[in-house]
Amino acid sequence: MTGYFFGSLLVKYDYHNPMKPKNTPKPITKRKNENIFTLLGLSLAIWLGFSACHKCHDYSPDMGSAASTWTKITSLPGNQEFTVLTTSGNTIYAASSNGLVYSSADLGATWVPSAVVKQGTNISALAVFNNTIYAGTQFDGIFASTNNGQTWVNQSTISLVTSFTILNNNLYASSEQGNSPGDGLQILNKNAGTWGPFNTNGLPSNYDFIVKKTIAVNQSLISLRGVNGFFYTCNTANGQWIATDYFNPHRVSTMQDVTYGSGTLLVTPGTMLYGSTNSGVTWAADTLGLQKEPGTINSTHIRMLYSFNSKLYVVSNVLTGGGVCVQQRDATAPVGTSWATNSEVLPTAGFGYDFCSLNNVLFLATDNGIYFKKIA
């Protein structure tokens, strides 16, 4: 995606602002000061050389010295709420609450905004598939752009889109529009540019219509479907959905997020956290050292789960007065290993909404801009 442009506006950060001399030197004669001018010229050349070298090797304008701390990206509109992040190739995409999709091909140094997807829309999911950008919305359907965000086409009226996932060169969209078993998971018809229900074989006909999120694990789709406490997987080779219990004995629950890394599945209903190392056949609580939830947050975004670079991440909106806690551990660590060993707090003004990684840089979308952190 390097070299893509969204619209005509390019948002840039000022890389360098060389300091001007504070004092103007007094006039001096050439005869008496030839050596001084020579030394000044040499010094200036050395200074310019170091400056040019610094510019060539700077990681990005925002990231120069923030190797291990979370830093707000300043090359985006101030105090803008960002709700969704995704990556494709070396490009990161960020959806804002004003209906724009920003893209950056230089790790957040500069950003290019798209045209407005639809005036007043709320973007809830993003994907890049076969050189097309897809934006799922809460109430206005799914939009697609084949010209890097300059124009958008409404492909589907399905509402409450929660996620996109790609498997075997197919694009899927999950939705909380639950009027029938097929509403919860849609598949793109690549030739027609339209959306329709994915295979419903094995799904219940009278409950668990909504889907909170779908991810791809090996050759299977995993869907957080419904409110009745069942874990749904579909092997795309045989097209059959299988439901298993999260709990024994069975109890009702609604999982809000899921991730997978190095053989471990994590799911969360919002406050608790559960892990499975046998593809969801059995689950165990995984809350040791997890940031405590104070019981004052009224949001489905209490915890968000991610997997990057052989690490599992739990991002929690649980801090009184605003703030985000980011905890991580090795994906190969046994379920029940403490999360407290690698835990840090971002004192943001409010909630975090999405998280992603690109080229050893973490990005966090919040209701007060986007933050980044370099990782080893």
Protein Blocks (a to p, Z undefined) as FASTA:
>chain_A
ZZiaehjbdcdddfbacdddfbdcddddfklmmmmmmmmmmmmmmmmmmmmmmmmmpmbf
klmmmmmbccddfkbcehiacfbdcdehjbccdddfkopacddfegolaccddddfbghi
acfbdcdeehiacdddfknopaddfegomaccdfbfcehifbdcdeehiacdddfbdfbf
klmpccddfknopacdddfehiafkgokbcfbdcdehjaccddehjeopacdddfklopa
cdddfbdcddddddfbdcdeehiacddehlaccddfegolaccddfehiacdehlaccfk
lbccddeehiacddddfbghiaaddddddfkbcghiafklpgcddddfbdcfbdcdeehi
acdddfebjaddddZZ
